[in-house]
Amino acid sequence: MEFIDQAAKGRSNFFSYLTGFFVILGLFLLGNSFLFIYLNVQFPTESLESWTQFKLADYLGRTELLFWLTIPFLLVFLGLIIHINKVHQRPILSIFTARTNFDWKRLFFSFGLVFGILALSLIIQGFSTSELKFQFDAKKFIPLLFVSVFMLSFQTTCEELIFRSYLLQGLKHRLQSNKAAVLISGIMFGAIHIGNPEIQAIGSHILIYYIAVGIFLGLITLFDNGMELAMGYHAANNIFAALVVTNDWQAFQTDALFLDKSQPGFAWDILLGILVVLPLIFFVFYKKYNLQSLKEKWNG
C-alpha cells in the first residue's frame, strides 16, 4: 500500500480527525502556556501583553527563548503519535513510511544534501558581499548547538508529521486525489507561516516560497513513499538557520556563527531556490532512489 493511502489501515471517520485537530490545537496551546507561566513567575511586575519576540529574546536570551518556542512542537509530536496509534488504531510506522522499516539513510542523505547546498550558498554570499559578520561565542554557541539539534529535530518532525502524513493521508482518504492532497497540504503549510516575523519584514509575497516548499515536500513524500526525505530536508533547513546564519528579522533569533546584516527583501536567491534549487534536489532524489511512476502517482 502506498504511503499516501495509509489512512485506510485504521479508523478514519470524521470524529477521529476532529479529535485529532483538537489534540494538535490543545497541546500546542498548552505548550505555549508554559512560557507565559514561566514569564509570570520570573517577571511578575511586567505586563506581558505588549511583549514581542525580540523583547523576549532580550529578557531570556535567544537560546532559552528558542527552547521555550519549540516545546509545543514536542508535545504535539508525542500527542499526535499516541492519537494516531490509539484512536485511529494504526501502526506507528505507517505515519512515517510505507517501507517495512524507517530508512534512516534516506533521512541523513537528504539532511546532508540540503545542509551542503545551504553551506555552499553561504560561502558564495561571503565572497560576494560584506554583509556577513562572524560572531562565534563558545559560551552561547554550545548551548545553542544542543537545543537546536534536539528541539528543532522535534519541531521539524512535528510539522512533517502534521502536513506530510496526518493531513496528506487524511485529505487523500477524503478526496481520493493525490494531486488535491499534495496541493492543499502544501498551501496549508505555507499559511501557518503567515505569523512569522519575516512576513512583516519582507512582505506577504514570501508566502509563495513557503507554499512552494510545502508542495515540494508533499511531492517527494508522495513519490518516495515515505517521509524520510522530507524530514531530512526540513531539519537541515531549520537547524542551518539556527546554528550557522541568522539575521535580525527571521523567525528564529539565535546566536549563530554568522549574522547576515543585509536588508530583507524578496531577492533573487528566493526565486533561485524555487526555480532551480528545489528542482535540482528533486532530480538528485529521483536519480538516487530510482523514483518511478511519477505521472501515475500524481494523478492517483
N, C-alpha and C positions, 0 to 999 in steps of 0.2 A: 504494500500500500504506500502511495506517495505521501511525503511529509505533510503536504498541504491538506490531505484528506484524513489526517489522523484523528480529527474530532469525531469521526464516525466510530472510533473504537470504544467510546464511552457514552455517558449520558450527555446529551447536547440539547436539552429542551430550553425554552425561554427562561424558566426560573433559574436554572443552573448558571446561565450567563448573567442574568440580572443580579444574582447574589455575588457572582464574580466581580461585577462592576463595583458593588458596594464594598467588597473586600479590598479592592485596589484603592478606591477613594478613601475608605475609612482608615486603612493602615498608613496611607500617605499623610493624611491629616494628623493622625496620631504621632507619626514620626516627626512632623514639623512642630507639634506641640512641645516636644522635648526641649527644643531650642528656646522657645518662649518661656517655658518653666525655668530653665537654667538662667536666662537673662533676668527674669523677675527676681530670682534668688540672688544673683550676683550684683544687679544694679536696681535695687528696689525703689530708688528715688527717680529713676529715669522714666520718661514717657516713651514707650516702645512703638507707638502708632506711627511716628514720623521717621523711624529709623530706616535707612536704606541699606542695601547690601554693602555699600562702600563704608558706611559708618560702622556696621557690624564688624567688618574686617579690621578697622582701626581699633575697636574695643577688644576684640577676641584674638586677633591675629589671623592671618589668612589661612594657615593650615588648620587651625582649630575650627574656623568657620566652614572650611571645606568638609571636615569631618561631620559637623552637625548637618550640613546641607545634604549629605549622602545617606544619612541614617534612614530617612523614609524609604529610599530605594531598597535598602537591605530588608526592611520589614515587609515591603510589598513583595519582594522576590521570594522570601520564605513563605509568606501567607498564600501567595498565588500557587506555588507548588503544592502546598497542602490542600488548597481548594480544588485544584485540578485532579489530584490523586483521590481525595475523599468524596467530593461532591460530583465531579464529572466521572469519577471511577475509571481513570485512565492511568496506564503505566507512566512513571515519571520520565523515562527515556523518550516516550512519544512526543513530549513537548519540546525536546531538543533536537532530535534527529529521527529519521526513518531507518537508519542503519542499525545493525544488531548491537553495536557499541558506539559510544560517543567517540568521535575521531579528533583526539587532541592534536594530532599532527596537522590537520586542516586548520584548526584554530591558530596554532602557533605560526604556521606558514603565512596565513592571512595577516596576523599581527605583525610579523617581521617585514612583510612586503609593504604594508601601509606605513609602518614606522620608518622604514628606509626611505620611502618616497617623500615623506614629510621632512626627514632629516636632509635629504638632497635639496629640497626646495628651500630650506633654511640656509644651507650653505650658499646656494645661488643668491639668495637675498642678501646674505652677509657680504658678498663680493660686489653687489650692485647698489647697495645703499649704506648710509651711515646711521640709519635709524635703529639698528640693533645694539643693545647695551648688555654686556656680560655682567651678571650680578650674583655670581656664586657666593653663597654664605653657608658653610657646612652646618652651622647650628640651626639654620632654618631649612636647609635642603634635605637633610637626613630624615627629620620627622615628616616632611612633605613626601619623600620617597615612599615611606611605609604607608601613609594614609592614601596616597594616590594609587599604588599598586593594589592594595587590599580593597579599599572602599570604592574606587572607581571601577574596579572589576565587577563589583556587585551592581553598581549604578548602571553601567552599560548592559550587563547581562539582564538586569531587570527590564530595561527598555526593550531589549530584543525579545525577551520572554512575552512582554505585552503585545508588541506590534508585529513581530515576525513569527510568533507562534500562536498565542491565545486569540488575538484579533484576526490574524491572517487565516488561521484554520476555521475560526468561527464564521467569518464572512464567507469563506468558500462553502461551508456546510449550509449556510442560509441561502446564498445567492447562486450556488452551483456554477461559479465562474472564477477561474484562476485570475483572469485579467482584472475583473472588478475587485477581487480581494486584494491584489497587489496594489492597484491604483488607490483604492480607498484607504488602505492601511498606510500607504506612503503619504497621502495627503494629511491624514490624521497625525502622523509622526511629525510632519512639518508644522502643523497647527499647534502642537504642545510647546513649541519653542517661541511662540508669539510673545511671551512674557520675559524673554531673555534680555539682558541689558543691551546686547548688540543690536537688537531691533531698533531701539531708540537711537543708538549711535549711528547706525548705517542706514536704516530705513526698512520699511516693511518688505521691500523687494528682496531682501536677503532670505525671506521665507522660500523663495524659488529654489535656493540652494538646499535648504533642509528637506523640502519636498522631493527634490531630485535624489538626494541621498537616501531618503526613505523608500522611494520606488526602487532604487538600485539595490538596496539591501533586501527588499522583498523579492526582487528578481533572482538574485544569487541564492536566496533561500529556496525559492521555487525550483530553480534549475538544478541545484546541487543536492536537493532532497534532505536538507538539514540546516541548522542554524550556525554551524561551526564557523563558516567563513564570515558570516555577518557579525558574529560575536567578536571574532578577531579584529575585523575592520573597526568596529565601534570602539573597542577597548584601546586599540592603538591610537586612534584619533584623540580620544579624551585624555588618555594618560600623557600623550605627547604635549597636548595643550596645557596640562597641569605641570609637568616636570621640565619641559625643555624651553618653551617660549610662551610668554604671557603678554598682556597689554593692560591698559588702564580702563578698558571698556567691555571686555568679554565677560561671559557668564562666570567663569572660574577666575577669581583673582588669587594668584599664587605667587610664591617666592621661587619662581622657575629660574633656570640657568640664564635665560635671556629675557630682556624686556624689549618689546617692539614698540618704539615710540612713534611709529608712523600713524598718520591720521586715518580714521576709519572711512571706509567707502566701498562701494560695490566695484571692486577693482578687477583688473584683467585676470588676476590669479584665481578668482572665484569662477569666472567664466571658463578659464582653462581647466579648472577642476571638474566642472560639469561636462564640458565638451570633449576633453582629452583624457584627463586622469582617470575618471570613472570608467569610460570605455576601455582604456588600457588595462586597468585592473581586472575588468570583466574578461578581457581577452586572455590574460595570464591564467585566470581561473579556468577558463574554457579549455585552454590547451593542456594545462597541467592535470586537470581532473576529467578530461575527456567528456565534457558535458554534451549530451546529445538530446535530440528530440525537442529542441528549443521551441519550435513553432507549435508542436503538439501540446507541450505543457502550457505555453502562453494562451492557447485557445481552449484549454481544457475546462 
